[in-house]
Amino acid sequence: NISGHTGRTGGSGAAHEDQSPRMQLHHRPFQASSNAPRRCRAAGRKSVSVRAAAVAIPEEFTKMSPRGDRVLVKVGAEETQTRGGIYLPVSAIKKPTSGDVVDVGDGKTPLGPIKPFTLKKGDTVLYSKFGFMYTDIKLAGEDYILIREEDVIGTMPRSNAQADDIPQMKPMGERVLIKVEDTADVTVGGVLLPESAKERPLLGTVVSVGVGKYDPEAEGCRKPMTVKAGDRVLYFKYAGDNMDTPDGSKYVVLREDDILCMA
C-alpha cells in the first residue's frame, strides 16, 4: 500500500503531504510482477509485450519512503546528445537505466530477521534495461523506480554514470563483473565470419565481485564469494546483462552461480 501522513512514513512506499489537514491513501502493495510484460495475442498476429504504465502519485504528495527490502531510486536524465555532440530525435533517445538512491526501506521482510542494506542514500545504481523487476513511479513530476535491493545490478562511481564508467562498477550481492574476451573473426579454415555467425563469448576475466549472497546464517549475513578479481572464467552462455563501452570493450554482469569453471 501507499500511505501518506504529515511527518510520517508507511507502506511499500509512503508519501508525505506538505499540506494540512492530514490525509491517508491506501492501495494494494506494490508487486514487482506489475511491471512484467503482459502478453497480448490478436488473431493472425504474433504476441507482443506491453509494459504497465507508471504509478502516478497524487500531486499533493511530494515525498515517498520505501518499505521492506525496497529502495527508491530517482531515474537519471535521458541521453539527448551523443558524445560527438549530435542531438538525438525523440524516437532515438535512450531510456536511462541508472539513477540515484533517494531512500531505502526498513529491511523488514515476511521471513527471517531485518535484512541489512548494502545501498545507502546517494548511491548511483545500475538496473536492468528490461524493467521486469521494478515499478515505475511518477512523483511530483519526476521519474522514480521502486526496486528490491537484490535486483540492483551494481553501483556506479558517480551520478549520471555513462558507459565508460562500467569498468568501475561495483556489482551487488553475488554478482560478478567480467570483461569478455573477443571472439574469433575467422574460422580455422580461414573463412571470415559475419557478426550474426560469431559464437557468443563464454570466456572472460573477473574485474570485480560483490559482497556475496545474503544469508542470515552466515558470518556478516553474507556468503563469501569464491571468485576474485583477476580470475579467468567460463560462464553460462545466456547469463547476465551485457554492456559495451565506447572503446569497444565488452562486459557482462552475472551471478556467481552462472560461472561454470575457472579457465
N, C-alpha and C positions, 0 to 999 in steps of 0.2 A: 504494500500500500504506500501511498504518499500522504503524509500528514503535515500540515503547516501550522505552526504556532509562533507567536512573537517571542523570540529569545529561546526557543526550544528546538530540539531535533527529534526526528522519528521516522519510521517507515523504511522501506528499502531505499528510498530517497526522501528525506524530509525537507520540505520547503519552508522558508521563513518569510513572514509577512512584515512589511515595513509599516503598514497602516493598522489602526485600531477601528472597530473592536476586533478581538481575536476571532479567527475562523478556522475550521478544520475540514479538510477534504480527505476522503477515503477512496482508494481504488484497489483493485486486485494487485497482489505482489508482482513485481517485475519478474519475468521469466526470460532466460537467455534464448529460449526457443521462439520467443515472439519475433525475433529477427531472422529466424531460419527461413530459407527460401520456401515459398509456398508454390506447389505445383499446380498448374492450370493446363487443361487439355481441351482444345477445341476440335471439332470434327475435322479430320483430314489434316491436322496440324501437329507439329511436334510440341512437346511440353516446354513450358518456359518457366523461369524463376521470377518471383515477384517479391521485392523487399517491402516489409511493413513500413509505414510512414513513421517519422519521428514522433515521440510522445511530447506533445506541447503542454508545457506547464502554464497555468493561468497567469496573466500579466501581473496580478497583484503579488505574486511570489517572486522574490529576487534572489533567493539563496536556497541551496539544497544540500542535504547531508546524506551520504550513503549509509547503509547498514550491513551487518554481516561481513562477508569477505569481499565486498564490492569496493571499487574505487570510482570516484567521479573525475573524469578527465575532460578538460577543455580542449576541443579539437584545434589543431594548428591551422594556420591560414592556408587557403588554397593557392597552389602554384599558378600564377597568371603570367609569368615571364620565364623563359628559358635562361640558362646560364649565358647563352650568347646574346641575350637582350631581346629576343623575339617574343612578342606578346602573343599569348595563346587565345584562340577563339573560345567561346563558352563550351562548345562541344568537346574541346581538347583539354580543358582544364582538369588537372589531376586531383582526385579527391585525396585529402591528406590521410595518412594512416599513423600519424603521431600526434601527440598532444601533451599538455602539462597536467599533472595531478593536482586537482583542486582540494580534494578531501579524501580521506579513507574511512572505511566503516569501523564498527566497534569490535570486529573479529568474532562475534558470536555466531555459531553455526548450529544446526539441529543436532549434530553428532560431535561428541568429544568436547574438550576444553576450548577456551577462547584461542583463536588462531592468531599468532603474531604476524604483523605485516612486515614485508621487506621494503615495500614502497613507502614513500613519505611525501608530504605536500611539497610541490615544486619540482619533483622529478619529471623528466621528459620521457615518455614511454612510447614504444612501438607496438602496434597491434595488427592483426590480420586484415588485409585489404578486403576480404570477402564479407566481413561483418556478420558472420553467423553467431558469434559468441558475445555480442554486446547489444545494448539497447541505445538507440539514438534519442537524445533529449534536446528539446528546444527550450531554453530558459533565458528570459529577459533579452530575447533577440540574438542570443549566442548559441553556438552548437557545442554540445557536450555528448559524451557517451558514458554509460554506466556499465562497468565490466568487472568480472571477478579477477582478482589479482593473478590467479593461476592461468588465466587466459591471455595475460600480457606477455608478449614475446620477449621484450627486454627493455633496458633503459638506455637512453642516448646521452651523449656528453653535454648537450646544450639544447635550449629551446629552439623551435623552428628547425629541427635537425633535417639534414639533407642526405642524399645518397652517399656522398663521400665521407659521412660520419659513421657509416656502417662498420668499418673495421674497429671502431672504438666502442661499439655497442657492448653492453654487459647483459648476457642472457639471464632470463628469470627462471627460478626453480631448477628443474633438472634439465634445462635446455643447454645446448652446446652450439656455439658459433663456429662454423667450419669454412675455411677458404677452399673452394672447389678447384681441383686440378683440371686443366684443359683437356678436352677430348681430341683424339686424332682427327685431322682433316683428310688424311689419305689412308686407304686400306693397305693391307700387306702387299697386294698386287699392284699398288700404285694408282688406284682409281681415286680421283678427287670426290669427296662426299659433299652433297648439299647439306644445309643446316637441318632439313627435315629428316635426313637419313643418319645423322650422327646419333650414337648411343648416348643416352643421358648419363652424365658422370656419376660415379659411385664412390670416388676416392677424393679425399681432401685432408687438410691439416687443421687441427683444432687451434682456433685463435683465442677463445676464452670460454669459460664454463660458468654456469650458475651456482647458486649456493646449495643446491641439492633439493630433492623432493621433500615436501612437507611430510613429516611423520612424528606424531605426538609422543611416540615411544622412544624415538631416537635421541641421542645427545644433541642438545640445542634445537630439537624438533626438526632436524634436517638429516636425511640420509646422505652420507658422504658421496661425492662424485668419484667414479673410477677412472675417468679420463682427465687429462690435464692439457694445458696449452702446449703446443708443440707435437702432440701425438698425431701420427698419420693413421687415418681410419678409413674403413669401408663402411658405407651406410646403406640403409634400405632405399631402393631406387626412387620411390614416390613420396618419401618422407619430407616433412618440414616446409618451411617458407623460403623460397629462393629470392635473392636480391642481387642486383648488379650495381657496380659503382661506375662513375663517369670514366675511369681509366680502363674499363673493360673487365675488371676483376669480378669474379662470381663468388657469392657466398650463399650459404644455406644455414638456417637455424632450425634445429630439430631436437627432439627429446633424446636423452641418452639411450633409452630403450631401442631407438631406431638405428643405433650403431651396431653393425654386425660383428666387427672384429677389428683388431689393430692390424695395420698393413705392414 
